[in-house]
Amino acid sequence: MSRLGSGLPDLRVRKRRAELMDDPDLQLDLHLDALRALARVNWVSLGSLRLG
């Protein structure tokens, strides 16, 4: 991976992979459940950082 002068990775050259959201047969209710679960995990993680 190429790097910029600041030492940060150059994300312009990253190749994008197909994601679940790209699937035309995506089941919206399952995707919504997954997003809600991720939001709960993030909420718990942020809470533990505050208590840290």
VOBA-1610 file (N, C-alpha, C; in pm, whole numbers, padded with zeros to 5 digits, always signed):
BEGIN
Met+00085-00117+00000Met+00000+00000+00000Met+00090+00123+00000Ser+00058+00216-00086Ser+00137+00338-00090Ser+00104+00425+00030Arg+00197+00511+00065Arg+00177+00596+00183Arg+00195+00741+00145Leu+00123+00825+00213Leu+00139+00969+00196Leu+00255+01016+00284Gly+00298+01137+00265Gly+00409+01190+00341Gly+00386+01190+00491Ser+00262+01199+00535Ser+00232+01204+00678Ser+00237+01067+00744Gly+00261+00962+00668Gly+00264+00828+00724Gly+00128+00760+00726Leu+00026+00827+00674Leu-00108+00767+00668Leu-00122+00686+00540Pro-00197+00576+00543Pro-00216+00498+00420Pro-00294+00578+00316Asp-00260+00556+00191Asp-00328+00622+00080Asp-00448+00536+00042Leu-00567+00577+00086Leu-00687+00496+00064Leu-00743+00511-00076Arg-00688+00600-00155Arg-00739+00619-00291Arg-00716+00497-00377Val-00617+00415-00345Val-00584+00299-00428Val-00651+00171-00378Arg-00727+00179-00269Arg-00792+00061-00213Arg-00899+00009-00309Lys-00900-00121-00329Lys-01002-00183-00414Lys-01123-00216-00328Arg-01238-00176-00376Arg-01362-00201-00302Arg-01411-00342-00328Arg-01450-00410-00221Arg-01508-00543-00233Arg-01660-00532-00228Ala-01726-00623-00293Ala-01873-00625-00288Ala-01916-00648-00143Glu-02023-00582-00106Glu-02074-00593+00030Glu-02215-00648+00028Leu-02263-00685+00145Leu-02398-00739+00157Leu-02500-00642+00100Met-02479-00513+00122Met-02576-00414+00076Met-02583-00407-00077Asp-02482-00461-00146Asp-02482-00461-00291Asp-02571-00571-00349Asp-02613-00664-00266Asp-02693-00778-00311Asp-02835-00732-00345Pro-02878-00751-00470Pro-03013-00708-00507Pro-03123-00787-00435Asp-03090-00905-00385Asp-03189-00988-00315Asp-03181-00970-00163Leu-03125-00859-00119Leu-03108-00833+00023Leu-03242-00834+00095Gln-03247-00906+00205Gln-03368-00908+00287Gln-03358-00792+00386Leu-03439-00692+00364Leu-03429-00568+00441Leu-03451-00589+00590Asp-03540-00680+00628Asp-03564-00701+00771Asp-03442-00760+00840Leu-03371-00852+00772Leu-03249-00908+00830Leu-03139-00803+00839His-03130-00718+00737His-03029-00614+00737His-03057-00513+00850Leu-03182-00479+00869Leu-03219-00387+00976Leu-03186-00446+01113Asp-03213-00575+01131Asp-03178-00642+01257Asp-03027-00637+01280Ala-02949-00660+01175Ala-02803-00656+01188Ala-02755-00516+01224Leu-02813-00413+01162Leu-02774-00276+01194Leu-02809-00240+01338Arg-02923-00286+01385Arg-02962-00259+01524Arg-02868-00330+01622Ala-02830-00453+01589Ala-02737-00526+01675Ala-02601-00456+01679Leu-02556-00407+01565Leu-02429-00334+01560Leu-02438-00206+01642Ala-02550-00138+01635Ala-02569-00016+01713Ala-02563-00047+01863Arg-02622-00160+01904Arg-02616-00198+02046Arg-02473-00226+02089Val-02398-00297+02005Val-02258-00327+02037Val-02179-00197+02049Asn-02200-00105+01957Asn-02129+00023+01962Asn-02166+00100+02088Trp-02293+00099+02126Trp-02339+00169+02245Trp-02271+00112+02370Val-02265-00021+02379Val-02201-00086+02494Val-02052-00055+02495Ser-01988-00058+02379Ser-01845-00028+02371Ser-01815+00114+02415Leu-01896+00209+02370Leu-01876+00348+02410Leu-01899+00365+02560Gly-01996+00295+02613Gly-02022+00302+02757Gly-01906+00250+02838Ser-01844+00142+02793Ser-01730+00087+02866Ser-01609+00180+02857Leu-01596+00254+02748Leu-01486+00350+02737Leu-01505+00465+02836Arg-01629+00506+02855Arg-01657+00616+02948Arg-01627+00575+03093Leu-01655+00447+03123Leu-01631+00399+03259Leu-01483+00370+03283Gly-01414+00335+03172Gly-01276+00294+03167Gly-01186+00335+03270
//
